Amino acid sequence: MNEKQYVIAMDQGTTSSRCILFDRRGAVRSVVQREFPQIYPQPGWVEHDPMDIWATQMGVTMEAMQKAGARAGDIAAIGITNQRETTLVWDAATGNPVCNAIVWQCRRTAERIERLRRDGLEETVRRKTGLIPDAYFSASKLEWILDNVPGARERAERGELRFGTVDSWLIWNLTGGRVHATDCTNASRTMLFDIHKLRWDPELLDYFRVPSSLLPRVLPSSSIFGETETFGGSIPIAAAAGDQQAALFGQCGFEPGDVKSTYGTGGFLLMNTGTEAVPSRRGLLTTIAASAGGETRYALEGSVFVAGAAIQWLRDELRLLDSAAQTEEVCRRLEDAGGVYVVPAFVGLGAPYWEPYARGTVVGLTRGVTRDHLIRAVTESLAYQTNDLLRAMKEESGLTLTSLKVDGGASANDFLMQFQADLSDLELQRPRCIETTALGAAYLAGLATGFWRDQEDIRGNWACERTFAPGISPGRRQSLLKGWDRAVRCAVAWARDED
């Protein structure tokens, strides 16, 4: 029996860094979370200070270990899961960032993507990467850094700089600059990686003028990336996976047809499609799924850019809430949202619309609308956007979905989960542990180091905490969805009717 007691999951998210220690039963033994600043230099631009990411992630990890009374010798492995597409460039010699990280939500390169389409590369990108060209992904962000940070392109061409998504940045720092690597799931979100040949694509690198010396080595998600001495002893870094792929794995979504929905800063619906990369024509993405076996597995994904971030907007910018948890109480005080719909397209609309210039829209206002109605409409928007993805995924896959596994911070909101079940006419299953993103990273790391024997070993840890069954009439459902569809058309019209 392995004498190690825990696996560490570093869960580096868009608004906070978190560390969770899991035991062999997949139970949370310690958790610490810390928010860090969001930087908005211009409308539609979003940045992070890379040193904030590193410092907060190290701080919460040390605190979580201390909280559990754990030393390095008690830790079997570290698994990393991270906000995807966020783009960092740093000096290969000093490790110093050349500029702030450009966050996945940032829209500064939207016009660049329009030029890519005019250049006739949209189909090439879809075929090779499984992605729909968008400023969401890393490629145009990386090009922007090289072109706009003084001296960056020249230094990159001399081999002096390194590029990475957040996992690469953490691995680099954890190993003292010895390891420059990423995993297939994160690589698949850069718009530079051929998901079929499993390599950086020469044609796309040439188009975005990205020197190959910038790029990290690509490994399977469940792999030994290196070792860190940061926490008082040697611990293997044994997994890296983008947050949504990690969540699918944490929900034991190992088989084709398994579906999960995560309610985080953004909203994400993923379906395991097995060893087949299913192409999409309905606004979904074909991406690589995290796996612990030798085979590459794929997933269909739908992405909502703003989900929980809309609740944060109510709290931090509008000051209508003291905490996100208040939304459930407020929503239950009302019969409905009073005819109000909020489309939180603060950084454009993702799947299935892919309208980068759409902006947040509030419709249905009357003199009788109150603060509470607005809060409820924003909360409901999470379910409406997820339902848009479900509709597209059912059409795309041809499968009839009867249930949906949910996770992420907002899945703890019983009102929201019931509204989602009502809206989507599906049974929702919420696991006992909703920290499935971190749990997926832990499972991937534990499988790489023998902490868990195999996928069947960890499947036994999954347990349903609560089921939500649909409970409204078809007529009421149709009326709600009709109103939402009209509201989305208004948000899109704002983008298209500026002339």
C-alpha positions in Angstrom: 0.0 0.0 0.0 1.3 3.4 -0.9 2.1 5.3 2.3 1.2 8.7 0.8 -2.0 10.2 2.1 -2.9 12.9 -0.3 -2.9 14.3 -3.8 -2.7 18.0 -4.3 -4.8 19.7 -6.9 -3.7 23.2 -7.9 -6.9 24.8 -9.4 -5.8 28.0 -11.0 -8.9 29.8 -12.1 -9.8 33.1 -13.8 -10.6 35.0 -10.6 -9.0 33.0 -7.9 -6.3 30.4 -7.1 -7.3 27.4 -5.1 -5.6 24.3 -3.6 -7.4 21.2 -2.5 -5.9 18.1 -0.8 -7.8 14.9 -1.7 -7.5 11.6 0.1 -7.8 8.2 -1.5 -11.6 8.2 -1.3 -11.6 11.4 -3.3 -12.8 13.4 -0.3 -11.7 17.0 0.3 -9.3 17.1 3.3 -8.2 20.7 3.0 -9.1 23.6 0.8 -7.8 27.2 0.6 -8.9 29.8 -2.0 -7.7 33.3 -2.7 -9.0 35.9 -5.3 -6.5 38.0 -7.2 -7.0 41.3 -9.1 -8.6 41.5 -12.5 -7.1 44.2 -14.8 -9.2 46.0 -17.4 -6.9 48.4 -19.4 -9.6 49.2 -22.0 -13.2 48.1 -22.6 -13.2 44.5 -23.7 -9.6 43.9 -22.5 -8.8 41.6 -19.6 -5.4 40.9 -18.1 -3.8 39.2 -15.1 -0.4 39.9 -13.5 1.4 36.6 -13.9 3.1 37.1 -10.5 -0.3 37.4 -8.9 -1.1 34.0 -10.4 2.1 32.4 -9.1 2.1 34.0 -5.7 -1.6 33.2 -4.9 -1.2 29.6 -6.2 1.8 29.0 -4.0 0.2 30.8 -1.0 -2.9 28.7 -1.1 -1.0 25.5 -1.6 1.3 26.0 1.4 -1.7 27.1 3.5 -3.8 24.0 2.5 -0.9 21.7 3.3 -0.5 23.4 6.7 -4.3 23.2 7.3 -4.2 19.4 6.7 -1.0 19.0 8.7 0.6 17.6 5.6 4.3 17.6 4.7 5.9 16.9 1.3 6.4 13.3 2.2 2.6 12.9 2.6 1.9 14.0 -0.9 1.8 11.4 -3.7 1.5 13.9 -6.5 0.5 17.3 -7.7 -2.1 17.8 -10.4 -2.6 21.2 -12.1 -5.8 22.4 -13.6 -6.2 25.9 -15.0 -8.1 28.6 -16.8 -7.5 27.8 -20.5 -6.4 30.0 -23.4 -4.9 32.7 -21.1 -1.6 33.6 -22.7 1.7 34.3 -21.0 5.2 35.1 -22.4 8.3 35.2 -20.2 12.1 35.5 -20.3 13.7 32.1 -20.7 16.7 33.2 -18.6 15.1 35.1 -15.7 11.5 33.8 -15.8 10.2 37.3 -15.7 7.0 38.0 -17.6 7.4 40.4 -20.5 3.9 41.8 -19.9 0.6 40.9 -18.2 -1.1 37.7 -19.1 -3.9 38.2 -21.7 -6.9 36.4 -20.3 -9.2 34.1 -22.3 -12.0 36.7 -22.0 -10.0 39.5 -23.6 -11.4 40.7 -27.0 -8.5 42.9 -28.1 -7.7 40.6 -31.1 -11.2 40.3 -32.4 -10.3 42.3 -35.6 -7.3 40.1 -36.1 -9.6 37.1 -36.3 -11.7 38.9 -38.9 -8.6 39.3 -41.0 -7.9 35.5 -40.6 -11.3 34.8 -42.0 -10.7 37.2 -44.9 -7.4 35.4 -45.5 -9.4 32.2 -46.1 -8.0 30.3 -43.1 -11.2 29.6 -41.2 -11.7 26.1 -42.6 -8.0 25.3 -42.1 -8.3 26.2 -38.4 -11.5 24.2 -38.0 -10.1 21.1 -39.7 -6.7 21.1 -37.9 -7.6 22.4 -34.4 -11.3 21.6 -34.1 -11.8 25.3 -33.1 -13.9 28.1 -34.5 -11.5 31.0 -35.1 -12.0 33.5 -32.3 -10.0 35.9 -30.1 -10.9 33.6 -27.2 -8.0 31.3 -28.1 -4.3 31.8 -27.5 -2.9 32.3 -31.0 -3.9 35.8 -31.7 -3.1 36.9 -28.1 0.4 35.5 -28.5 0.9 37.3 -31.8 -0.4 40.5 -30.2 2.2 40.3 -27.4 5.0 39.7 -29.9 3.9 42.6 -32.1 3.1 45.1 -29.3 5.5 44.6 -26.4 8.7 46.5 -27.4 11.4 44.1 -28.5 9.4 40.9 -27.9 9.4 39.6 -31.5 13.1 40.1 -31.9 13.8 38.4 -28.6 11.4 35.5 -29.5 13.2 35.0 -32.8 16.5 34.8 -30.9 15.1 32.1 -28.7 15.1 34.2 -25.5 11.4 34.0 -24.7 8.9 31.2 -23.7 5.2 31.0 -24.3 2.7 29.1 -22.2 -0.8 28.8 -21.0 -1.2 29.0 -17.2 -0.3 25.3 -16.6 3.1 25.9 -18.4 3.7 29.0 -16.3 3.1 27.1 -13.1 5.2 24.1 -14.2 8.1 26.3 -15.2 8.1 28.1 -11.8 7.5 24.9 -9.8 10.5 23.3 -11.4 12.8 26.4 -11.2 12.7 26.8 -15.0 13.8 23.2 -15.7 10.6 22.1 -17.4 8.8 23.9 -20.2 5.8 21.7 -21.0 2.0 21.6 -21.4 -0.6 18.9 -21.9 -2.7 18.0 -24.9 -5.9 19.6 -23.5 -4.3 23.0 -23.0 -2.4 22.8 -26.3 -5.6 22.0 -28.1 -7.0 25.4 -27.0 -4.2 27.5 -28.5 -5.4 27.4 -32.1 -1.9 26.4 -33.0 -2.1 22.6 -32.3 -3.2 19.9 -34.7 -5.5 17.7 -32.6 -5.3 14.8 -35.1 -1.5 14.7 -35.5 -0.9 15.8 -31.9 1.7 18.4 -32.8 2.2 22.1 -33.2 1.0 22.9 -36.7 3.7 24.5 -39.0 1.2 26.3 -41.2 -0.5 28.0 -38.3 2.8 28.8 -36.6 3.9 30.4 -39.8 0.7 32.4 -40.3 0.9 33.9 -36.8 4.7 34.2 -37.0 5.3 32.2 -33.9 8.9 30.9 -33.5 8.9 27.2 -32.5 11.5 28.0 -29.7 8.6 29.7 -27.8 6.6 26.5 -27.5 6.3 24.1 -24.7 6.7 20.3 -25.1 3.3 18.6 -25.2 2.6 15.6 -23.0 -0.6 13.5 -22.2 -2.6 15.0 -19.3 -1.7 12.2 -16.9 2.1 12.2 -17.1 5.1 12.9 -15.0 6.0 16.5 -16.0 8.7 16.9 -13.5 9.4 17.3 -9.8 9.1 20.3 -7.5 11.1 21.0 -4.3 9.0 24.1 -3.5 7.2 22.6 -0.6 10.0 21.2 1.5 10.6 18.0 -0.4 10.4 16.4 -3.8 6.9 15.9 -5.1 6.1 14.8 -8.7 4.0 17.1 -10.9 2.0 14.3 -12.4 -0.9 15.9 -14.3 -2.0 19.0 -16.1 -5.4 19.6 -17.8 -7.5 22.5 -18.8 -10.2 23.2 -16.3 -13.2 21.9 -18.3 -11.5 18.7 -19.4 -10.4 18.1 -15.8 -14.0 18.6 -14.7 -15.3 16.0 -17.2 -12.7 13.5 -15.9 -13.6 14.4 -12.3 -17.2 13.6 -13.1 -16.1 10.2 -14.3 -17.0 11.1 -17.8 -14.9 8.4 -19.3 -17.3 6.9 -21.9 -18.6 8.3 -25.2 -21.9 10.2 -24.5 -21.0 11.2 -20.9 -21.9 14.9 -20.5 -21.2 17.5 -17.8 -21.9 21.2 -17.3 -19.7 23.4 -15.2 -20.9 26.7 -13.8 -17.8 28.8 -13.1 -16.6 32.2 -14.3 -17.7 31.0 -17.6 -20.1 28.1 -18.4 -18.9 25.0 -20.2 -20.7 21.9 -21.5 -18.6 18.9 -22.5 -19.5 15.6 -24.1 -17.0 12.7 -24.3 -17.0 11.4 -27.9 -14.4 8.7 -27.3 -11.6 8.2 -29.9 -13.5 10.0 -32.6 -13.0 13.7 -33.1 -16.6 14.7 -34.1 -16.6 17.8 -36.3 -19.2 20.5 -35.5 -21.2 22.8 -37.7 -23.5 24.2 -35.0 -21.0 26.4 -33.1 -19.5 23.7 -30.9 -15.8 23.0 -30.6 -14.0 19.7 -31.1 -11.3 19.4 -28.5 -9.1 16.9 -26.8 -10.4 15.3 -23.6 -8.3 14.5 -20.6 -7.5 10.8 -20.3 -5.3 8.5 -18.3 -4.9 5.8 -20.8 -2.7 5.5 -23.9 -5.4 6.6 -26.3 -6.2 10.1 -27.2 -9.9 10.9 -26.5 -11.9 13.8 -27.8 -14.9 15.9 -26.7 -17.5 18.2 -28.1 -17.6 21.5 -26.1 -19.8 24.5 -25.9 -18.5 27.6 -24.1 -20.4 30.4 -22.4 -18.0 33.3 -21.9 -19.8 34.9 -18.9 -21.6 32.8 -16.3 -20.6 33.2 -12.7 -18.7 36.4 -13.8 -22.2 38.0 -14.3 -22.9 37.3 -10.6 -19.6 38.9 -9.7 -20.6 41.9 -11.8 -23.7 42.3 -9.7 -21.6 42.1 -6.5 -18.5 44.1 -7.4 -19.5 46.6 -10.0 -23.2 47.3 -9.3 -22.9 46.6 -5.6 -26.3 44.9 -5.6 -25.1 41.9 -3.6 -22.7 41.4 -0.6 -22.0 37.8 -1.7 -22.8 35.5 -4.6 -24.6 33.1 -2.3 -27.4 35.8 -1.7 -28.7 35.2 -5.2 -30.6 32.0 -4.2 -32.5 33.8 -1.4 -33.3 36.8 -3.7 -34.5 34.6 -6.5 -36.8 32.6 -4.2 -38.5 35.8 -3.1 -40.0 36.3 -6.6 -42.4 34.4 -8.7 -40.4 35.2 -11.8 -38.0 37.8 -13.3 -40.9 40.2 -14.1 -40.4 39.8 -17.8 -36.7 40.9 -17.6 -34.0 39.1 -19.5 -30.3 39.9 -19.1 -27.9 38.7 -21.8 -24.4 39.0 -20.2 -22.5 39.4 -23.4 -19.8 41.5 -21.7 -17.1 40.1 -23.9 -19.2 38.9 -26.8 -21.2 35.7 -27.2 -19.7 32.2 -27.4 -21.4 29.0 -28.6 -23.6 28.6 -30.5 -23.6 32.2 -31.6 -19.9 33.2 -31.8 -20.7 36.9 -32.0 -17.6 38.7 -30.7 -19.0 42.2 -30.9 -22.3 41.5 -29.0 -22.5 43.3 -25.7 -24.5 42.9 -22.5 -28.2 43.6 -23.0 -31.1 44.1 -20.6 -34.6 43.9 -22.1 -38.1 43.9 -20.7 -37.7 46.8 -18.2 -40.8 48.4 -16.8 -41.4 50.8 -13.9 -42.2 47.9 -11.7 -38.8 46.1 -12.1 -36.8 46.0 -8.9 -33.2 45.2 -7.8 -34.4 41.7 -7.1 -35.8 41.2 -10.6 -32.5 42.2 -12.1 -30.6 39.8 -9.8 -33.0 37.0 -10.7 -32.7 37.7 -14.5 -28.9 37.6 -14.3 -29.0 34.3 -12.3 -31.4 32.8 -14.8 -29.1 33.9 -17.7 -26.6 31.1 -16.6 -29.3 28.5 -17.2 -30.5 30.0 -20.5 -27.0 30.1 -21.9 -26.3 26.5 -20.8 -29.6 25.4 -22.4 -28.4 27.0 -25.7 -25.4 24.7 -25.6 -27.6 21.7 -24.7 -29.8 22.3 -27.7 -26.8 22.6 -30.0 -25.2 19.5 -28.6 -28.3 17.3 -28.9 -28.6 18.3 -32.6 -24.9 17.8 -33.2 -24.4 14.4 -31.6 -27.8 12.9 -32.5 -28.0 11.6 -28.9 -31.0 12.0 -26.6 -29.8 13.3 -23.3 -31.8 12.2 -20.3 -29.6 13.5 -17.5 -26.8 16.0 -16.9 -24.1 16.0 -14.3 -23.4 19.5 -12.9 -20.5 21.1 -11.0 -18.7 24.3 -10.4 -19.4 27.0 -7.7 -22.8 28.1 -9.0 -24.1 24.5 -9.1 -24.5 24.8 -5.3 -27.4 27.2 -6.0 -30.5 25.1 -5.7 -32.7 27.7 -7.3 -30.4 27.8 -10.4 -30.2 24.0 -10.7 -34.0 23.7 -10.5 -34.5 26.4 -13.0 -32.0 24.6 -15.3 -33.8 21.3 -15.0 -37.1 23.1 -15.7 -35.8 25.0 -18.7 -33.9 22.1 -20.3 -36.4 19.3 -19.4 -33.6 17.2 -18.0 -32.8 15.5 -14.8 -29.7 17.2 -13.2 -27.3 15.2 -11.0 -25.1 17.2 -8.6 -22.3 15.2 -7.1 -21.4 15.1 -3.4 -18.1 16.8 -4.3 -18.8 19.7 -6.7 -15.1 20.5 -6.9 -14.8 18.2 -9.8 -12.3 20.4 -11.7 -9.8 20.0 -8.9 -10.8 16.4 -8.4 -10.2 15.6 -12.1 -6.7 17.0 -11.8 -6.1 15.0 -8.7 -7.4 11.8 -10.3 -5.1 12.3 -13.3 -2.1 12.8 -11.1 -3.0 9.9 -8.8 -3.4 7.5 -11.7 0.0 8.5 -13.1 1.7 7.7 -9.8 -0.3 4.7 -8.7 -2.2 6.4 -5.9 -5.3 5.1 -7.6 -5.1 1.8 -9.5 -7.3 2.6 -12.5 -10.5 4.4 -13.6 -12.7 1.8 -12.0 -11.0 2.5 -8.7 -12.0 6.2 -8.8 -15.4 5.6 -10.4 -16.5 4.1 -7.0 -15.8 7.5 -5.4 -18.5 9.4 -7.4 -21.7 9.9 -5.4 -24.8 11.9 -6.2 -25.7 14.5 -3.6 -29.0 15.7 -5.1 -31.1 15.2 -8.2 -33.2 18.0 -9.7 -36.2 16.9 -11.9 -38.0 19.2 -14.3 -41.3 20.5 -12.9 -42.9 23.1 -15.2 -45.3 22.7 -18.1 -44.2 22.6 -21.7 -46.1 25.8 -22.4 -44.3 27.7 -19.7 -41.0 26.4 -20.8 -41.6 27.4 -24.4 -42.7 30.9 -23.3 -39.5 31.4 -21.3 -37.3 30.2 -24.1 -39.0 32.4 -26.7 -38.4 35.4 -24.5 -34.7 34.5 -24.2 -34.3 34.0 -27.9 -35.7 37.5 -28.5 -33.3 38.9 -25.9 -30.3 37.3 -27.6 -31.4 38.7 -31.0 -31.3 42.2 -29.4 -27.7 41.6 -28.1 -26.6 40.4 -31.6 -28.4 43.3 -33.3 -26.4 45.8 -31.1 -23.3 44.3 -32.6 -24.5 44.3 -36.2 -26.5 47.5 -36.4 -23.8 50.1 -35.4 -24.0 51.8 -38.8 
